[in-house]
Amino acid sequence: MSSVDDAALAGMDGAIDASAAPARSKKKLMIIIGAAVLLLGAGGGFGAYMFLGGQTPPADAAAVVVDATPPVFYDMPEIVIRLDGGQGPYLKLATVLDLAPDHTPDEIKAIEPRLLDMMQTYLIELKPDDIKGTAGMYRVREELLRRVNDVVPGSTKDVLFKTIILQ
């Protein structure tokens, strides 16, 4: 009887092993699927965080402060100058200063000759290639803004171009 029992037990062990294998496979499959779902969720959350620039929305909409003051612009006189040390082509440039809220057009008008001198002194040394293209215009704008704010610190938020003719 012991040989029959051993054979029956051996057969039962085989049956247990055979039924345990699909259960283990399903368990592993569920773990892999769960890990993949978590990984995709974390990747999606990170992607959304990066897409939104890492900014979290404000908890209270009333906490957002919007600058309601209208912009104040100051038209600078048109500049006509020869580039490349006075030997190059002509540049005709009309600019507008976007003033900071605590500065007035009258304040800028009082120092306008100094601002014009500063702009012309900078522009006359430029080469035509320095102005060509979007990147060149951006560099000229940033340099003019820096120089205006050197003359009157914090007075100007931006320098806007009205007319640019290079001939």
ChimeraX commands (.cxc) that place a marker at each C-alpha (Angstrom):
marker #1 position 0.00,0.00,0.00 radius 0.5
marker #1 position 2.86,2.24,0.57 radius 0.5
marker #1 position 3.88,1.98,-3.09 radius 0.5
marker #1 position 0.37,2.98,-4.15 radius 0.5
marker #1 position 0.30,5.80,-1.68 radius 0.5
marker #1 position 3.68,6.98,-2.86 radius 0.5
marker #1 position 2.46,6.89,-6.46 radius 0.5
marker #1 position -0.75,8.68,-5.50 radius 0.5
marker #1 position 1.20,11.26,-3.54 radius 0.5
marker #1 position 3.62,11.71,-6.41 radius 0.5
marker #1 position 0.68,12.17,-8.76 radius 0.5
marker #1 position -0.90,14.62,-6.36 radius 0.5
marker #1 position 2.34,16.54,-6.02 radius 0.5
marker #1 position 2.45,16.80,-9.79 radius 0.5
marker #1 position -1.14,17.99,-9.82 radius 0.5
marker #1 position -0.39,20.56,-7.13 radius 0.5
marker #1 position 2.68,21.75,-8.99 radius 0.5
marker #1 position 0.78,21.95,-12.26 radius 0.5
marker #1 position -2.05,23.99,-10.74 radius 0.5
marker #1 position 0.36,26.19,-8.78 radius 0.5
marker #1 position 2.30,27.20,-11.90 radius 0.5
marker #1 position -0.63,29.06,-13.55 radius 0.5
marker #1 position -1.46,30.75,-10.23 radius 0.5
marker #1 position 2.12,31.95,-9.87 radius 0.5
marker #1 position 2.20,33.08,-13.51 radius 0.5
marker #1 position -1.01,35.06,-13.03 radius 0.5
marker #1 position 0.36,36.60,-9.86 radius 0.5
marker #1 position 3.60,37.62,-11.61 radius 0.5
marker #1 position 1.57,38.96,-14.55 radius 0.5
marker #1 position -0.59,41.05,-12.21 radius 0.5
marker #1 position 2.52,42.43,-10.47 radius 0.5
marker #1 position 4.09,43.35,-13.82 radius 0.5
marker #1 position 0.87,45.01,-15.03 radius 0.5
marker #1 position 0.52,46.90,-11.75 radius 0.5
marker #1 position 4.12,48.12,-11.93 radius 0.5
marker #1 position 3.62,49.21,-15.55 radius 0.5
marker #1 position 0.46,51.13,-14.64 radius 0.5
marker #1 position 2.26,52.87,-11.77 radius 0.5
marker #1 position 5.22,53.68,-13.99 radius 0.5
marker #1 position 2.99,55.13,-16.71 radius 0.5
marker #1 position 1.05,57.14,-14.13 radius 0.5
marker #1 position 4.24,58.53,-12.64 radius 0.5
marker #1 position 5.60,59.33,-16.11 radius 0.5
marker #1 position 2.36,61.07,-17.04 radius 0.5
marker #1 position 2.41,63.08,-13.82 radius 0.5
marker #1 position 6.01,64.09,-14.41 radius 0.5
marker #1 position 5.20,65.03,-18.02 radius 0.5
marker #1 position 2.30,67.20,-16.89 radius 0.5
marker #1 position 4.52,68.83,-14.27 radius 0.5
marker #1 position 7.16,69.65,-16.88 radius 0.5
marker #1 position 4.55,70.80,-19.43 radius 0.5
marker #1 position 3.05,73.21,-16.93 radius 0.5
marker #1 position 6.50,74.59,-16.13 radius 0.5
marker #1 position 6.62,73.17,-12.64 radius 0.5
marker #1 position 4.05,75.66,-11.47 radius 0.5
marker #1 position 1.27,74.61,-9.21 radius 0.5
marker #1 position -2.07,76.32,-9.59 radius 0.5
marker #1 position -2.90,78.79,-6.81 radius 0.5
marker #1 position -4.96,77.40,-3.97 radius 0.5
marker #1 position -7.18,80.47,-3.92 radius 0.5
marker #1 position -8.09,82.37,-7.09 radius 0.5
marker #1 position -8.26,85.59,-5.09 radius 0.5
marker #1 position -4.60,85.16,-4.15 radius 0.5
marker #1 position -3.55,85.88,-7.74 radius 0.5
marker #1 position -2.56,89.53,-8.11 radius 0.5
marker #1 position -2.86,91.04,-11.57 radius 0.5
marker #1 position -1.14,94.32,-12.43 radius 0.5
marker #1 position -4.16,96.41,-13.43 radius 0.5
marker #1 position -2.21,99.58,-14.19 radius 0.5
marker #1 position -2.25,100.43,-17.88 radius 0.5
marker #1 position 1.14,100.52,-19.62 radius 0.5
marker #1 position 2.83,103.88,-20.11 radius 0.5
marker #1 position 4.76,104.32,-23.34 radius 0.5
marker #1 position 7.22,107.00,-24.34 radius 0.5
marker #1 position 7.99,107.60,-28.03 radius 0.5
marker #1 position 11.66,108.26,-28.61 radius 0.5
marker #1 position 12.60,110.46,-31.59 radius 0.5
marker #1 position 13.53,108.62,-34.76 radius 0.5
marker #1 position 17.24,107.91,-35.21 radius 0.5
marker #1 position 18.94,107.87,-38.62 radius 0.5
marker #1 position 22.56,106.79,-38.40 radius 0.5
marker #1 position 25.27,105.10,-40.48 radius 0.5
marker #1 position 26.46,101.80,-39.09 radius 0.5
marker #1 position 29.98,100.37,-38.91 radius 0.5
marker #1 position 31.65,103.47,-37.52 radius 0.5
marker #1 position 29.88,105.81,-39.94 radius 0.5
marker #1 position 31.11,103.90,-43.02 radius 0.5
marker #1 position 28.29,101.36,-43.46 radius 0.5
marker #1 position 24.69,101.44,-44.57 radius 0.5
marker #1 position 22.07,103.69,-43.01 radius 0.5
marker #1 position 19.85,102.55,-40.18 radius 0.5
marker #1 position 16.55,104.25,-39.49 radius 0.5
marker #1 position 15.18,103.29,-36.08 radius 0.5
marker #1 position 12.11,104.44,-34.19 radius 0.5
marker #1 position 11.67,103.07,-30.67 radius 0.5
marker #1 position 9.11,103.23,-27.88 radius 0.5
marker #1 position 10.00,102.79,-24.22 radius 0.5
marker #1 position 7.60,100.77,-22.07 radius 0.5
marker #1 position 8.01,102.60,-18.76 radius 0.5
marker #1 position 7.90,101.04,-15.33 radius 0.5
marker #1 position 4.85,102.08,-13.24 radius 0.5
marker #1 position 6.83,104.39,-10.93 radius 0.5
marker #1 position 8.37,106.45,-13.78 radius 0.5
marker #1 position 6.67,109.16,-15.85 radius 0.5
marker #1 position 7.09,110.35,-19.44 radius 0.5
marker #1 position 8.08,113.77,-18.10 radius 0.5
marker #1 position 11.02,112.21,-16.28 radius 0.5
marker #1 position 12.18,110.54,-19.51 radius 0.5
marker #1 position 11.60,113.72,-21.54 radius 0.5
marker #1 position 14.00,115.58,-19.24 radius 0.5
marker #1 position 16.85,113.18,-20.06 radius 0.5
marker #1 position 15.92,112.43,-23.67 radius 0.5
marker #1 position 19.12,113.99,-25.12 radius 0.5
marker #1 position 21.23,111.70,-22.94 radius 0.5
marker #1 position 19.21,108.66,-24.02 radius 0.5
marker #1 position 19.52,109.58,-27.71 radius 0.5
marker #1 position 23.26,110.02,-27.35 radius 0.5
marker #1 position 23.58,106.67,-25.62 radius 0.5
marker #1 position 21.51,104.93,-28.33 radius 0.5
marker #1 position 23.38,106.54,-31.22 radius 0.5
marker #1 position 26.78,105.82,-29.69 radius 0.5
marker #1 position 25.83,102.15,-29.37 radius 0.5
marker #1 position 24.19,101.84,-32.79 radius 0.5
marker #1 position 26.99,103.50,-34.82 radius 0.5
marker #1 position 29.40,100.71,-33.84 radius 0.5
marker #1 position 27.11,97.92,-35.03 radius 0.5
marker #1 position 27.76,96.07,-38.25 radius 0.5
marker #1 position 24.85,95.29,-40.60 radius 0.5
marker #1 position 25.12,91.59,-39.74 radius 0.5
marker #1 position 24.63,92.44,-36.04 radius 0.5
marker #1 position 21.08,93.59,-36.79 radius 0.5
marker #1 position 19.99,90.98,-39.31 radius 0.5
marker #1 position 17.58,88.27,-38.23 radius 0.5
marker #1 position 15.43,87.79,-35.19 radius 0.5
marker #1 position 18.34,86.94,-32.91 radius 0.5
marker #1 position 20.20,90.10,-33.96 radius 0.5
marker #1 position 17.17,92.29,-33.32 radius 0.5
marker #1 position 16.67,90.63,-29.93 radius 0.5
marker #1 position 20.29,91.37,-28.94 radius 0.5
marker #1 position 19.96,95.02,-30.03 radius 0.5
marker #1 position 16.70,95.35,-28.06 radius 0.5
marker #1 position 18.22,93.84,-24.92 radius 0.5
marker #1 position 21.33,96.01,-25.17 radius 0.5
marker #1 position 19.26,99.18,-25.63 radius 0.5
marker #1 position 17.09,98.20,-22.65 radius 0.5
marker #1 position 20.16,97.61,-20.50 radius 0.5
marker #1 position 21.66,100.95,-21.50 radius 0.5
marker #1 position 18.42,102.90,-20.91 radius 0.5
marker #1 position 18.15,101.36,-17.45 radius 0.5
marker #1 position 21.79,102.28,-16.81 radius 0.5
marker #1 position 20.91,105.93,-17.42 radius 0.5
marker #1 position 17.68,105.81,-15.36 radius 0.5
marker #1 position 17.74,102.66,-13.21 radius 0.5
marker #1 position 14.52,100.65,-13.30 radius 0.5
marker #1 position 12.75,103.12,-15.56 radius 0.5
marker #1 position 11.97,100.88,-18.51 radius 0.5
marker #1 position 10.43,97.41,-18.77 radius 0.5
marker #1 position 10.99,97.01,-22.50 radius 0.5
marker #1 position 12.23,98.73,-25.64 radius 0.5
marker #1 position 9.82,98.31,-28.53 radius 0.5
marker #1 position 10.67,98.87,-32.19 radius 0.5
marker #1 position 8.26,100.91,-34.33 radius 0.5
marker #1 position 10.41,101.29,-37.45 radius 0.5
marker #1 position 13.56,99.49,-38.53 radius 0.5
marker #1 position 14.99,100.21,-41.96 radius 0.5
marker #1 position 18.46,99.11,-42.94 radius 0.5
marker #1 position 19.55,100.57,-46.27 radius 0.5
marker link #1:1,2 radius 0.2
marker link #1:2,3 radius 0.2
marker link #1:3,4 radius 0.2
marker link #1:4,5 radius 0.2
marker link #1:5,6 radius 0.2
marker link #1:6,7 radius 0.2
marker link #1:7,8 radius 0.2
marker link #1:8,9 radius 0.2
marker link #1:9,10 radius 0.2
marker link #1:10,11 radius 0.2
marker link #1:11,12 radius 0.2
marker link #1:12,13 radius 0.2
marker link #1:13,14 radius 0.2
marker link #1:14,15 radius 0.2
marker link #1:15,16 radius 0.2
marker link #1:16,17 radius 0.2
marker link #1:17,18 radius 0.2
marker link #1:18,19 radius 0.2
marker link #1:19,20 radius 0.2
marker link #1:20,21 radius 0.2
marker link #1:21,22 radius 0.2
marker link #1:22,23 radius 0.2
marker link #1:23,24 radius 0.2
marker link #1:24,25 radius 0.2
marker link #1:25,26 radius 0.2
marker link #1:26,27 radius 0.2
marker link #1:27,28 radius 0.2
marker link #1:28,29 radius 0.2
marker link #1:29,30 radius 0.2
marker link #1:30,31 radius 0.2
marker link #1:31,32 radius 0.2
marker link #1:32,33 radius 0.2
marker link #1:33,34 radius 0.2
marker link #1:34,35 radius 0.2
marker link #1:35,36 radius 0.2
marker link #1:36,37 radius 0.2
marker link #1:37,38 radius 0.2
marker link #1:38,39 radius 0.2
marker link #1:39,40 radius 0.2
marker link #1:40,41 radius 0.2
marker link #1:41,42 radius 0.2
marker link #1:42,43 radius 0.2
marker link #1:43,44 radius 0.2
marker link #1:44,45 radius 0.2
marker link #1:45,46 radius 0.2
marker link #1:46,47 radius 0.2
marker link #1:47,48 radius 0.2
marker link #1:48,49 radius 0.2
marker link #1:49,50 radius 0.2
marker link #1:50,51 radius 0.2
marker link #1:51,52 radius 0.2
marker link #1:52,53 radius 0.2
marker link #1:53,54 radius 0.2
marker link #1:54,55 radius 0.2
marker link #1:55,56 radius 0.2
marker link #1:56,57 radius 0.2
marker link #1:57,58 radius 0.2
marker link #1:58,59 radius 0.2
marker link #1:59,60 radius 0.2
marker link #1:60,61 radius 0.2
marker link #1:61,62 radius 0.2
marker link #1:62,63 radius 0.2
marker link #1:63,64 radius 0.2
marker link #1:64,65 radius 0.2
marker link #1:65,66 radius 0.2
marker link #1:66,67 radius 0.2
marker link #1:67,68 radius 0.2
marker link #1:68,69 radius 0.2
marker link #1:69,70 radius 0.2
marker link #1:70,71 radius 0.2
marker link #1:71,72 radius 0.2
marker link #1:72,73 radius 0.2
marker link #1:73,74 radius 0.2
marker link #1:74,75 radius 0.2
marker link #1:75,76 radius 0.2
marker link #1:76,77 radius 0.2
marker link #1:77,78 radius 0.2
marker link #1:78,79 radius 0.2
marker link #1:79,80 radius 0.2
marker link #1:80,81 radius 0.2
marker link #1:81,82 radius 0.2
marker link #1:82,83 radius 0.2
marker link #1:83,84 radius 0.2
marker link #1:84,85 radius 0.2
marker link #1:85,86 radius 0.2
marker link #1:86,87 radius 0.2
marker link #1:87,88 radius 0.2
marker link #1:88,89 radius 0.2
marker link #1:89,90 radius 0.2
marker link #1:90,91 radius 0.2
marker link #1:91,92 radius 0.2
marker link #1:92,93 radius 0.2
marker link #1:93,94 radius 0.2
marker link #1:94,95 radius 0.2
marker link #1:95,96 radius 0.2
marker link #1:96,97 radius 0.2
marker link #1:97,98 radius 0.2
marker link #1:98,99 radius 0.2
marker link #1:99,100 radius 0.2
marker link #1:100,101 radius 0.2
marker link #1:101,102 radius 0.2
marker link #1:102,103 radius 0.2
marker link #1:103,104 radius 0.2
marker link #1:104,105 radius 0.2
marker link #1:105,106 radius 0.2
marker link #1:106,107 radius 0.2
marker link #1:107,108 radius 0.2
marker link #1:108,109 radius 0.2
marker link #1:109,110 radius 0.2
marker link #1:110,111 radius 0.2
marker link #1:111,112 radius 0.2
marker link #1:112,113 radius 0.2
marker link #1:113,114 radius 0.2
marker link #1:114,115 radius 0.2
marker link #1:115,116 radius 0.2
marker link #1:116,117 radius 0.2
marker link #1:117,118 radius 0.2
marker link #1:118,119 radius 0.2
marker link #1:119,120 radius 0.2
marker link #1:120,121 radius 0.2
marker link #1:121,122 radius 0.2
marker link #1:122,123 radius 0.2
marker link #1:123,124 radius 0.2
marker link #1:124,125 radius 0.2
marker link #1:125,126 radius 0.2
marker link #1:126,127 radius 0.2
marker link #1:127,128 radius 0.2
marker link #1:128,129 radius 0.2
marker link #1:129,130 radius 0.2
marker link #1:130,131 radius 0.2
marker link #1:131,132 radius 0.2
marker link #1:132,133 radius 0.2
marker link #1:133,134 radius 0.2
marker link #1:134,135 radius 0.2
marker link #1:135,136 radius 0.2
marker link #1:136,137 radius 0.2
marker link #1:137,138 radius 0.2
marker link #1:138,139 radius 0.2
marker link #1:139,140 radius 0.2
marker link #1:140,141 radius 0.2
marker link #1:141,142 radius 0.2
marker link #1:142,143 radius 0.2
marker link #1:143,144 radius 0.2
marker link #1:144,145 radius 0.2
marker link #1:145,146 radius 0.2
marker link #1:146,147 radius 0.2
marker link #1:147,148 radius 0.2
marker link #1:148,149 radius 0.2
marker link #1:149,150 radius 0.2
marker link #1:150,151 radius 0.2
marker link #1:151,152 radius 0.2
marker link #1:152,153 radius 0.2
marker link #1:153,154 radius 0.2
marker link #1:154,155 radius 0.2
marker link #1:155,156 radius 0.2
marker link #1:156,157 radius 0.2
marker link #1:157,158 radius 0.2
marker link #1:158,159 radius 0.2
marker link #1:159,160 radius 0.2
marker link #1:160,161 radius 0.2
marker link #1:161,162 radius 0.2
marker link #1:162,163 radius 0.2
marker link #1:163,164 radius 0.2
marker link #1:164,165 radius 0.2
marker link #1:165,166 radius 0.2
marker link #1:166,167 radius 0.2
view
